[in-house]
Amino acid sequence: MEAATFVFFDLDDALYHKSSGIHKIVANRIAQYMKQLGFENAEEKSYELYYQYGTTLNGLIQLGYKIEPLVSFYHYVHDFDLETTTVKADDKELQNLLSKLRLRFQEKNQILKIILFTNSDSRHAYRLLKHLNIESFFDDLIYFELNHEHPKPKLESYEQAMQVGMNLLKKDPKCQQLFHQGENIQINSYFFDDNKNNVIAGTNFGWKCCFIDEHLQSKEEMESKHQIPTVSSIHDIDKVFPELFE
């Protein structure tokens, strides 16, 4: 049976280091936004909503706040200069990693689809991919405008991600021929994210997942309790899933 591989990457604090500054800037701007809504202890409450509802925005909406998600929320919290962070512009190391991943499948004439899977809005996603200069490596993107009703870690978000991957296969000439011949394609899915709940949900969904934890604070918990490999950086994923690169 022919096989196809889907590789899903989260964006924020996954494709770049959490300590780069973006996480802190966005957290501060979310807290400022929530203070405008009247919240006390806004930063603490934002994290509470984040872990309970998948995103702070989703939590606010669930609490009944009438928010225009893109202009009012995302465009506000993501309104900062990337030059004030340490996220690498034109990240050669990350480009080499993705190139190695792509090349391995090309050399073996195997099917690979690389998909960005983020809860963030598209403007933020495209801006960061362009800054890192890695947008050309992705076959498709899943972002807020597409999954706003069911953000990670909701089950429906993973089902939607798989549908995005299947739609890519339907456009692939090799897959079209296989489908025409009535053959089935085995799907192998991998997922890299810095959020515990997201990778646990992905694992329960049947994906091979890797938790990105810059300071490895949760490595023992994730690996012993959930059997989810943990790395400190996206650049180490070849150590946990060498089959993607060899």
Stockholm file with secondary structure:
# STOCKHOLM 1.0

chainA/1-246         MEAATFVFFDLDDALYHKSSGIHKIVANRIAQYMKQLGFENAEEKSYELYYQYGTTLNGLIQLGYKIEPLVSFYHYVHDFDLETTTVKADDKELQNLLSKLRLRFQEKNQILKIILFTNSDSRHAYRLLKHLNIESFFDDLIYFELNHEHPKPKLESYEQAMQVGMNLLKKDPKCQQLFHQGENIQINSYFFDDNKNNVIAGTNFGWKCCFIDEHLQSKEEMESKHQIPTVSSIHDIDKVFPELFE
#=GR chainA/1-246 SS CEEEEEEEECCTTTSSCGGGTHHHHHHHHHHHHHHHTTCSSHHHHHHHHHHHHSSHHHHHHHTTCCCCIIIIIIHHHTCSCGGGSCCCTTCHHHHHHHHHHHHHHHHTTCEEEEEEECSSCHHHHHHHHHHHTCGGGCSEEECHHHHTTSCTTSHHHHHHHHHHHHHHHHHCHHHHHHHHTTCCEEEEEEEEESCHHHHHHHHHHTCEEEEECTTCTTHHHHHHHSCCCEESSGGGHHHHCGGGTC
#=GC SS_cons         CEEEEEEEECCTTTSSCGGGTHHHHHHHHHHHHHHHTTCSSHHHHHHHHHHHHSSHHHHHHHTTCCCCIIIIIIHHHTCSCGGGSCCCTTCHHHHHHHHHHHHHHHHTTCEEEEEEECSSCHHHHHHHHHHHTCGGGCSEEECHHHHTTSCTTSHHHHHHHHHHHHHHHHHCHHHHHHHHTTCCEEEEEEEEESCHHHHHHHHHHTCEEEEECTTCTTHHHHHHHSCCCEESSGGGHHHHCGGGTC
//
